[in-house]
């Protein structure tokens, strides 16, 4: 088993920063699901995680996408559809 790594999640829309320990073999979607439970976005809002300006692919692990200990990841809640 890999050692857990600490990543820094910045949620600029709410001026919050989260330090989170994750297993690098965790799929990105698993962390998105945890934030979904915590933030309760509206039905037309989608949670995205971005690393170095690129959206992380939900079906891949953090390790597969180059996320390492101390990495800063942006959390965005975006409204889909609408005007």
C-alpha positions in Angstrom: 0.0 0.0 0.0 1.2 3.5 -0.8 1.7 6.0 1.9 -0.9 8.7 2.2 0.1 12.1 0.8 -1.1 15.5 1.9 -2.5 17.8 -0.8 -3.8 21.3 -0.5 -7.2 22.0 -1.9 -8.0 25.7 -2.4 -11.7 26.7 -2.8 -11.3 30.3 -3.8 -15.1 30.8 -4.4 -15.5 30.4 -0.6 -12.1 31.6 0.5 -11.3 28.1 2.1 -8.2 25.9 2.1 -8.3 22.2 3.0 -5.3 20.1 3.8 -6.3 16.6 2.9 -4.5 13.3 3.3 -5.2 10.8 0.5 -3.9 7.6 -0.9 -2.3 8.5 -4.3 -4.1 5.5 -5.7 -7.4 7.1 -5.0 -9.5 7.9 -8.0 -10.2 11.6 -8.4 -14.0 10.9 -8.5 -13.8 9.5 -4.9 -12.6 12.9 -3.6 -15.1 14.8 -5.7 -17.8 12.6 -4.1 -16.6 13.5 -0.6 -16.7 17.2 -1.4 -20.2 16.7 -3.0 -21.4 15.4 0.4 -19.7 18.2 2.3 -20.7 21.2 0.0 -24.1 20.0 -1.2 -23.9 21.8 -4.6 -27.2 22.6 -6.3 -28.4 20.1 -8.9 -27.0 22.1 -11.8 -23.6 22.6 -10.2 -20.6 20.4 -10.8 -17.5 20.0 -8.7 -14.2 20.0 -10.6 -10.6 19.6 -9.3 -7.8 21.3 -11.3 -4.1 20.8 -11.0 -1.8 23.3 -12.7 -4.7 24.7 -14.6 -5.8 21.3 -16.0 -8.9 19.5 -14.9 -8.1 16.3 -13.2 -9.7 13.3 -14.9 -12.2 11.7 -12.5 -11.7 8.1 -13.6 -7.9 8.2 -13.0 -5.9 8.2 -9.8 -4.1 11.2 -8.4 -0.8 9.3 -8.9 -1.6 8.7 -12.6 -2.0 12.4 -13.1 1.2 13.4 -11.4 -0.2 14.7 -8.1 2.4 14.4 -5.3 2.8 15.3 -1.7 2.2 19.1 -1.1 0.5 19.6 -4.4 -2.0 22.4 -4.6 -5.3 21.6 -6.3 -8.1 24.0 -7.1 -11.7 23.1 -6.3 -14.3 24.7 -8.5 -18.1 24.6 -8.3 -19.4 25.4 -11.7 -23.0 25.9 -12.9 -23.9 23.8 -15.9 -26.4 25.0 -18.5 -28.5 28.1 -17.7 -28.1 31.4 -19.4 
